[in-house]
Amino acid sequence: MGESAGMALNRLINQHEFPEVVLKDILGRLQSNSLGNNDEQSKEAYIWQQVRYLEN
C-alpha cells in the first residue's frame, strides 16, 4: 500500500520549512473539515488537497 495523505503531509512538513502562517492555515482547515465529517474517504481526499497545496 502507498503513502497515506497524512503520511505525505507529515513528510512534507518535516522536509521543508514552511512559514508558520501556512502551517496554521492548513491545520485550521483540517480541523474544520474533520468536525462533523464522518466520511473517511472525503477526509482523506481533503488531506491530499492540502498535500498538493504544499507541493506547489
C-alpha positions as CSV (number, residue, x, y, z in Angstrom):
1,M,0.0,0.0,0.0
2,G,1.2,3.5,-0.8
3,E,1.7,6.5,1.4
4,S,-1.4,7.8,3.1
5,A,-2.4,11.5,2.8
6,G,-1.5,12.1,6.5
7,M,1.9,10.5,6.0
8,A,2.6,12.6,2.9
9,L,1.6,15.7,4.8
10,N,3.9,14.9,7.7
11,R,6.7,14.1,5.3
12,L,6.4,17.4,3.6
13,I,6.2,19.4,6.8
14,N,9.3,17.6,8.1
15,Q,11.3,18.1,4.9
16,H,10.6,21.7,4.3
17,E,10.5,24.9,6.4
18,F,7.0,26.3,5.6
19,P,6.0,29.6,7.1
20,E,4.1,29.3,10.4
21,V,1.1,31.1,8.9
22,V,0.8,28.4,6.2
23,L,1.0,25.6,8.7
24,K,-1.6,27.2,10.9
25,D,-3.9,27.7,7.9
26,I,-3.6,24.1,6.9
27,L,-4.1,22.8,10.5
28,G,-7.2,25.0,10.8
29,R,-8.6,23.8,7.5
30,L,-8.0,20.1,8.5
31,Q,-9.7,20.6,11.9
32,S,-12.7,22.3,10.3
33,N,-13.0,19.6,7.8
34,S,-13.0,16.8,10.4
35,L,-15.7,18.4,12.5
36,G,-19.0,16.8,11.6
37,N,-17.4,14.9,8.7
38,N,-17.8,11.2,9.2
39,D,-16.8,10.2,5.7
40,E,-13.2,8.9,5.9
41,Q,-12.8,8.9,2.1
42,S,-13.8,12.5,2.0
43,K,-11.4,13.4,4.8
44,E,-8.5,11.6,3.0
45,A,-9.3,13.4,-0.2
46,Y,-9.2,16.8,1.6
47,I,-5.9,16.0,3.2
48,W,-4.5,15.1,-0.3
49,Q,-5.7,18.5,-1.4
50,Q,-3.6,20.1,1.4
51,V,-0.6,18.0,0.4
52,R,-0.9,19.3,-3.2
53,Y,-1.1,22.8,-1.9
54,L,2.2,22.4,0.0
55,E,3.8,20.7,-3.0
56,N,3.1,23.6,-5.2
